[in-house]
Amino acid sequence: MPVFVQFFVVTFAMLGVFILAFGLVFLLALALFPVEKELSKVVWSMQRKPRIVVPQKGSFKDFSRKH
């Protein structure tokens, strides 16, 4: 087999393997997307802390009205 034909065969074979591997990883990520979405919801719901309501401080006029 001539060298340039062998070069093209090897080049296209490597490109084909690369595209196949990329496609398989993409399909795996696409299949696991719903699982990741649910796990993300669980993690974010665990991290939420209840807000502490700080009462507003009254002004001097409010204090003078009460006393």
FIDO-126863 format. One record per residue: residue in one letter; x, y, z of N, C-alpha, C, O, CB in turn. Coordinates in steps of 0.02 Angstrom, whole numbers, plus 50000, padded with zeros to 5 digits. Glycine has a CB too. Example, Ala and Ser with C-alpha at 12.3 -4.5 7.8 and 13.67 -1.06 7.14 Angstrom:
<recs>
['A', [50660, 49716, 50390], [50615, 49775, 50390], [50660, 49835, 50390], [50712, 49834, 50423], [50565, 49776, 50452]]
['S', [50642, 49888, 50354], [50684, 49947, 50357], [50645, 50002, 50394], [50670, 50057, 50402], [50704, 49970, 50286]]
</recs>
This chain:
<recs>
['M', [50043, 49941, 50000], [50000, 50000, 50000], [50045, 50062, 50000], [50093, 50066, 50039], [49951, 50000, 50062]]
['P', [50031, 50109, 49956], [50072, 50170, 49954], [50067, 50209, 50019], [50019, 50203, 50057], [50050, 50215, 49895]]
['V', [50118, 50249, 50031], [50123, 50285, 50095], [50066, 50336, 50102], [50037, 50341, 50156], [50190, 50321, 50100]]
['F', [50049, 50372, 50050], [49996, 50423, 50056], [49928, 50391, 50068], [49886, 50421, 50102], [49994, 50467, 49993]]
['V', [49915, 50333, 50041], [49851, 50298, 50054], [49850, 50275, 50127], [49799, 50280, 50160], [49842, 50238, 50006]]
['Q', [49905, 50248, 50150], [49910, 50227, 50220], [49900, 50286, 50267], [49868, 50281, 50319], [49978, 50192, 50233]]
['F', [49929, 50344, 50248], [49922, 50405, 50288], [49848, 50425, 50294], [49824, 50441, 50349], [49963, 50462, 50258]]
['F', [49812, 50425, 50238], [49741, 50443, 50239], [49699, 50393, 50278], [49653, 50412, 50314], [49715, 50450, 50168]]
['V', [49715, 50329, 50272], [49677, 50277, 50308], [49687, 50286, 50383], [49639, 50283, 50422], [49700, 50207, 50286]]
['V', [49749, 50296, 50405], [49763, 50306, 50476], [49731, 50370, 50502], [49703, 50371, 50557], [49839, 50307, 50489]]
['T', [49735, 50424, 50463], [49707, 50488, 50484], [49631, 50483, 50492], [49604, 50505, 50542], [49724, 50543, 50432]]
['F', [49597, 50454, 50443], [49525, 50448, 50448], [49503, 50399, 50502], [49451, 50407, 50533], [49496, 50426, 50381]]
['A', [49544, 50348, 50513], [49529, 50301, 50568], [49534, 50336, 50635], [49492, 50326, 50679], [49576, 50240, 50565]]
['M', [49585, 50376, 50644], [49593, 50413, 50707], [49537, 50464, 50717], [49512, 50472, 50772], [49662, 50447, 50710]]
['L', [49519, 50498, 50663], [49463, 50546, 50668], [49398, 50510, 50685], [49357, 50534, 50724], [49455, 50586, 50603]]
['G', [49388, 50452, 50655], [49328, 50413, 50669], [49325, 50390, 50741], [49272, 50393, 50772], [49324, 50354, 50623]]
['V', [49381, 50367, 50767], [49383, 50346, 50838], [49371, 50405, 50884], [49335, 50398, 50933], [49451, 50312, 50854]]
['F', [49400, 50463, 50868], [49389, 50522, 50909], [49316, 50543, 50909], [49288, 50557, 50962], [49433, 50580, 50884]]
['I', [49285, 50544, 50851], [49214, 50564, 50846], [49170, 50513, 50882], [49121, 50532, 50914], [49192, 50571, 50773]]
['L', [49186, 50449, 50876], [49148, 50397, 50910], [49153, 50404, 50986], [49103, 50399, 51021], [49172, 50327, 50888]]
['A', [49214, 50416, 51011], [49224, 50424, 51083], [49187, 50487, 51108], [49155, 50485, 51160], [49299, 50428, 51100]]
['F', [49192, 50542, 51071], [49157, 50603, 51090], [49082, 50592, 51091], [49048, 50616, 51136], [49176, 50660, 51043]]
['G', [49057, 50557, 51041], [48985, 50543, 51038], [48961, 50500, 51096], [48908, 50512, 51123], [48968, 50509, 50973]]
['L', [49001, 50451, 51115], [48982, 50408, 51171], [48981, 50447, 51237], [48936, 50438, 51278], [49029, 50348, 51177]]
['V', [49032, 50490, 51247], [49033, 50531, 51308], [48973, 50580, 51309], [48943, 50591, 51361], [49099, 50570, 51314]]
['F', [48957, 50608, 51250], [48900, 50653, 51246], [48835, 50617, 51262], [48793, 50643, 51298], [48897, 50684, 51176]]
['L', [48827, 50556, 51235], [48766, 50518, 51249], [48762, 50498, 51323], [48708, 50497, 51351], [48763, 50456, 51205]]
['L', [48819, 50483, 51353], [48819, 50467, 51425], [48798, 50528, 51466], [48758, 50521, 51512], [48889, 50443, 51446]]
['A', [48825, 50586, 51449], [48806, 50647, 51485], [48733, 50663, 51474], [48698, 50685, 51521], [48850, 50706, 51462]]
['L', [48708, 50652, 51415], [48638, 50664, 51400], [48592, 50617, 51439], [48538, 50636, 51461], [48624, 50658, 51325]]
['A', [48614, 50555, 51447], [48574, 50506, 51484], [48575, 50520, 51559], [48525, 50507, 51593], [48600, 50434, 51471]]
['L', [48630, 50547, 51585], [48636, 50560, 51657], [48612, 50630, 51677], [48613, 50647, 51736], [48707, 50551, 51679]]
['F', [48589, 50669, 51629], [48567, 50737, 51645], [48509, 50740, 51694], [48512, 50781, 51740], [48547, 50772, 51581]]
['P', [48457, 50698, 51689], [48403, 50701, 51738], [48426, 50683, 51809], [48402, 50712, 51858], [48346, 50654, 51718]]
['V', [48473, 50637, 51814], [48499, 50619, 51881], [48536, 50678, 51911], [48528, 50693, 51970], [48546, 50557, 51876]]
['E', [48578, 50711, 51871], [48616, 50768, 51895], [48569, 50825, 51915], [48583, 50861, 51963], [48666, 50791, 51842]]
['K', [48516, 50834, 51879], [48468, 50888, 51894], [48434, 50876, 51961], [48427, 50922, 52001], [48416, 50894, 51838]]
['E', [48414, 50814, 51974], [48382, 50798, 52038], [48432, 50804, 52096], [48414, 50829, 52150], [48352, 50728, 52036]]
['L', [48493, 50781, 52086], [48544, 50788, 52139], [48558, 50861, 52154], [48569, 50880, 52211], [48608, 50752, 52119]]
['S', [48559, 50901, 52102], [48571, 50972, 52111], [48515, 51004, 52153], [48528, 51045, 52196], [48577, 51008, 52044]]
['K', [48453, 50984, 52139], [48397, 51011, 52179], [48403, 50991, 52252], [48390, 51031, 52297], [48330, 50985, 52151]]
['V', [48423, 50928, 52264], [48430, 50905, 52333], [48485, 50944, 52370], [48476, 50965, 52427], [48447, 50829, 52335]]
['V', [48542, 50954, 52336], [48597, 50990, 52368], [48578, 51062, 52382], [48593, 51087, 52436], [48659, 50987, 52323]]
['W', [48546, 51095, 52334], [48527, 51165, 52345], [48473, 51172, 52399], [48473, 51222, 52435], [48503, 51196, 52280]]
['S', [48429, 51124, 52404], [48378, 51128, 52456], [48408, 51116, 52525], [48383, 51143, 52575], [48321, 51078, 52443]]
['M', [48462, 51077, 52529], [48495, 51066, 52594], [48534, 51128, 52615], [48543, 51139, 52675], [48541, 51006, 52590]]
['Q', [48558, 51167, 52568], [48600, 51224, 52585], [48561, 51286, 52604], [48589, 51333, 52631], [48646, 51240, 52528]]
['R', [48497, 51287, 52590], [48457, 51346, 52606], [48449, 51351, 52681], [48428, 51304, 52715], [48388, 51343, 52571]]
['K', [48466, 51409, 52707], [48458, 51421, 52778], [48397, 51466, 52787], [48384, 51510, 52747], [48523, 51454, 52809]]
['P', [48360, 51454, 52841], [48303, 51499, 52852], [48327, 51570, 52865], [48376, 51581, 52900], [48259, 51473, 52911]]
['R', [48291, 51616, 52837], [48310, 51686, 52847], [48291, 51708, 52917], [48236, 51693, 52941], [48276, 51731, 52794]]
['I', [48335, 51743, 52948], [48323, 51771, 53015], [48294, 51841, 53004], [48325, 51884, 52974], [48389, 51773, 53059]]
['V', [48234, 51850, 53030], [48200, 51915, 53023], [48224, 51960, 53079], [48213, 51947, 53138], [48122, 51907, 53024]]
['V', [48256, 52014, 53059], [48281, 52062, 53108], [48229, 52117, 53115], [48211, 52150, 53066], [48351, 52092, 53087]]
['P', [48203, 52126, 53176], [48153, 52179, 53184], [48184, 52248, 53171], [48242, 52261, 53189], [48122, 52177, 53255]]
['Q', [48145, 52290, 53140], [48171, 52357, 53125], [48173, 52398, 53189], [48128, 52396, 53230], [48127, 52392, 53071]]
['K', [48226, 52435, 53194], [48232, 52479, 53253], [48189, 52541, 53242], [48188, 52570, 53188], [48306, 52499, 53266]]
['G', [48154, 52559, 53294], [48110, 52617, 53289], [48150, 52682, 53292], [48208, 52682, 53313], [48058, 52617, 53343]]
['S', [48119, 52734, 53272], [48153, 52799, 53274], [48141, 52831, 53343], [48106, 52804, 53385], [48126, 52846, 53217]]
['F', [48171, 52888, 53354], [48163, 52924, 53417], [48090, 52946, 53427], [48067, 52948, 53484], [48210, 52985, 53419]]
['K', [48056, 52962, 53373], [47986, 52983, 53379], [47943, 52925, 53403], [47898, 52935, 53443], [47960, 53010, 53312]]
['D', [47956, 52865, 53378], [47917, 52807, 53400], [47930, 52794, 53474], [47884, 52776, 53511], [47935, 52745, 53359]]
['F', [47991, 52802, 53497], [48007, 52791, 53567], [47972, 52842, 53611], [47946, 52826, 53665], [48084, 52793, 53578]]
['S', [47971, 52904, 53588], [47939, 52956, 53629], [47864, 52948, 53631], [47832, 52969, 53679], [47957, 53025, 53602]]
['R', [47833, 52918, 53580], [47761, 52907, 53580], [47743, 52852, 53631], [47691, 52855, 53664], [47737, 52888, 53510]]
['K', [47786, 52802, 53635], [47772, 52746, 53681], [47781, 52765, 53754], [47746, 52739, 53797], [47815, 52686, 53665]]
['H', [47828, 52810, 53769], [47845, 52824, 53839], [47827, 52893, 53858], [47838, 52913, 53916], [47917, 52812, 53852]]
</recs>
